[in-house]
Structure formats: structure tokens, C-alpha cells
């Protein structure tokens, strides 16, 4: 019950945070120079009366506080408004783009976690040995190199020079022909992985390097703990010490990185999708900012903020399941 009360309390705290984010976003978007209607009608002969009609149609002739309230009330009722550029409901535009982004982000993060945790444990176990030095060099390269630069280098080497992988686009797993059969679906999934490999590596390298560095540091601290020394004195095998005594205690900071990193990886997808020409949410956000498509920019940015806040809350709650020493609610 204390954990439930704490969870509800954290979600209640998130409401003013998200409201503040929407206010700042709305003000910044509307303060940037440029007229979305004139951008939309650029190169066309349009009368002033028609421009006024378009402004009224999209609500741009109303005061800014009225437009903000209309956006906020529509967001909570599921009506994200209508895109100025695409002339379609924002929800339809986003649903058409969310699949590639989810596929890219989840695969990149799966790659980061699956590779980083074993490599971090191996580096800690073989501290100051050649494998440890190599892992630290890889981690330093990963955390200091932008994902878009990694993506460009991967395209030059593996797509242009070697021709092993495609340099643009994604193939969705659910786009397999209905009559493909088991063999056809297998080769379709091979094509999906073939297109996904380079952008997955480009987006997941930063998260992999960050998690690996923290995993190594925490495992070294755990392996030097008094409870580990006591276990060794009782003759417990190193394998058991590593798996049962040191590993679990070392995972609290890693859980923080995993919870926050999955949310922030959505931000990294913006540049990765641009480099690899993927029509996902990140690419949609960049295009909408250039086109001054207020409704799309606000909706995408707000949803990213909601995902980030929820990720933080889930990370806090997950502590209780990993470390029984963590309790909630007593001080609230």
C-alpha cells in the first residue's frame, strides 16, 4: 500500500511538471519567426482574404492564451488538432510515423542493454587486463561521439564502401505479404534486420557505452564489498559470488540509466532518422519545426515529455523490486 501511495503521489507530482513543459513549448513555438500559413502557400498566388480564411480555419487568428487552452483541452480529450502542412488530423499523421520510431528505439536499446551489461561485468572481473582496457576505450569512444557522426561513418564504410547494408529506410516487420508463408516471412524478417542494423548501432552506441561504464564501476565496488569477502572466506565459488552477491547490488544505478535512457533515446532518434532517411516521429518533428506546423510540434514534443516523465517514475518504483532496502511512503 505504501508503494501504491508513493506511485500515485509521483504521478500527481508529474502533472504540474508536464503543464509547465507544455506552456514553455507553446510559447517558444509561437515566438519563433515565420508564418505557417505563408510557408504552406509559398509559391502560390493566394489572396489576402484566403490567407485570412486559412488563419481562421486553423485558429491562428485567436489570442495565444485561447489557442493554448484549446490545445490543452483537446490533448486531454484525445483531439490533437489538425496539421497545417498535411491537412490531416495530427493523430493520423503521428500514427503513420510512430511504428518506425518504436522499432528503431526499442531495438537500439535492446542492443545497448544486451551488450553493455555482460561487457561491464567482464571488464570488472578482469580489471586492468587487456579486455578491460579495450572496453574502456570503446566506452570512451561511445560516450564522446555523437550518434549522427557514428551513423554517417557507418553509412560510408558499410553501405557505400563495402555495400553490406542499405543506407536509408526501414522495413517494418508487419509489412510482410499476407500470402508470404513461413519461409517468406522468415526472409522478410531478415530484410527487416538488414535495414535496421546500421541505424540500431548508431542510436544504441551511446547508451551501450554509458551503461557499460556504470556497470563496470558498480561491479568493481560490489566485488570489493565486505559481504563478498565473507562469501569468499566461506568458500563460495567466484561464479556464485558474481551472480548472487555482487550483480544484484550493482544494478541500482544501471536501472536508473536504463529507465532514463529509454526515454532520452527518443531524442536521439531525431538525428538518427534524419541521417538514415527514416520516416519516423523524429523526422516528423524536424520537418514540422521547419514548416511551423504548431499542432504537430506541440503534440510530438508533449508526448515525448510524457514518456520521459513516466520513465523516471517507473525507474524509481523499480528500485523496490531490486533492492529490498529501498522503501517508499514513510516520509510522504
Buried (B, 14 or more C-beta within 10 A) or exposed (E): EEEEEBBEBBEEEBEEEBEEBBEEBBEEBBEEEEEBBEBBBEEEEBEEEEBEBBBEEBBBEBEEEEBBEBBBEBBEEEBBBBBBBBEEBBBEBBEBBBBBBBBBBEBBBEBBBEBBBEBBBBBBBEEEEEEBEEBBEBBEEBBEBEBBEBBBEBBEEBBEEEEEBBBEEBBEBEEBEEEEEEEEEEEBEEBBEEBBBBBBBBBBBBBBBBBBBBBBBBBBBBBEBEEBEEBBEEEBEEEEBBEEBBBEBBBBBBBBBBBBBBBBBBBBBBBBBBBBEBBBBBBBBBBBBEBBBBBBBBBBBBBBBBBBBBBBBBBBBBBBEBBEEEEBEEEE
